[in-house]
């Protein structure tokens, strides 16, 4: 017990008196009971001191602060008066960013006036660009869009024609000899031409005749070959093999009757079991083939 008492006894740090004996294994007391109760902090005690940043007066406070009173704080925060841009009245702003208008009414009035001014400016600009002059005919007209340059569809078409003629570059002319008659033909474009106009018309008509005869042969179950009428007529020297008269090839567009129109005649008619082959065809005029033979 003596060792414990010696260890637990201490000296008061405030009055240098005995701090008393603490029976136990805890730490040694630093103050006696009287000093401990006297130095105990009381509620709401001002324990912080400083000097006011506005008036320079020394003060104490419960917590750290910059100014000694609210008056000094308000004087520092007081904003300079401003002039309202709408009514011209001088006012003290309530916030740092409210220095333009003194009230909401003035702000709304200024916004309405600005909107009206903007509408008037837009209307004036619209009136300027709506009055236009046609680039083709030179007549004044009212534009529907700012970029309109022409007054009507007719002027638009004429503008396209003028632009086409201004930038037109003709295609180089090409020349060749007709494979049928040898006549020189000329044309423009990328395509190739084999025949002149008259020979091409004859070949078109001959092509239709070839298709018609082959179709009839297939429908009748007969043998069919590809027979070029022009080649057949040239083999027979353009002479009808029935009457001996000369025959002539007419264009497809000429639908009138010609007795000397060249036709393909089947020696054994297709209606009687004949075939559409080179050995069963000959040249005949329309009169002999249609009026006399009737096959």
Phi, psi and omega in degrees: 000325181295321180294323179291320181294319180295321181288327184275344183276139180218184181247137180291132182282349182263314183245004181060015176271175178295135181277351181098169182256131178249112182278110179152186182259011181283187182283163182284142179291145179260335181229155174281174184296318182296313179292327181293320178287327180288324183268002180292130181294139178267155178299145177061031178277138179278110185245005182235132180236152180194189180235133184297134181284350182257307182258349179081006182282140177283144182208161174241150183211165179286333181215163181298133177210164187268324185245155184282335183208170178292331179298313178298322179295319179293322179296324178289320182278354183297128184268148179292149180293149180237161179255128180292130182282353179260307183256347179083003181282145178274137183211160176260120184292146178279338180218166183294327184264016180239059183250009184265311183236151183278336183208172179291327179298316178295323179295317179294320178297318179295322178295319178295316179296320177296323177295317179296319178296320179294319177297319179295320179294318178295320179296321178294318177295322179295320179296328180290313184278344177289331179276107182234169178236129182295135181283346182262304184264346179079009181274144176288145179208164180264120182286142171269338176225156184297327184269007180294134182238345185236149188271336187208174178292324179299317178292327177295317178295318179295323177296320177296320178295318179297318179295323179294314181293330181288330183250007185286134174236113184297144177288138180302141180283139181244151183227150177199170178254139179295133181289340183270306186250350180081003180290145180285133179236147179232147178200167178239139179133179183271337183290166178253147178237136182256332187231157173285180184298315182293316180292325178294322177296320178294321180291326176296315178296320179294323178297319176296321179295320178300314181295319182295315181294319180292325177295316179298321180293319180293320179296327179273359180076017182269165178288142185226139175230161178277112183242122177274117182302320182297319178297319178296317180295322178292325177298320180271009178059031178057040180238132177293127182279358179258316182247348180082005179276161178284144178245163183219143178266125181255153179297160180294329182289339180275100183262006179284162182279134175225126180295330183265017178293132182287131178230158172270122180251131176269122181301310169259112186304150177297329180291345181248021176094009178288164181251158177262074181231167182297331180281353183240016181234155177204168180275138178213151175279164182295325181295315181288321186285325186258325186264326184263309185275318176057049176252000000 
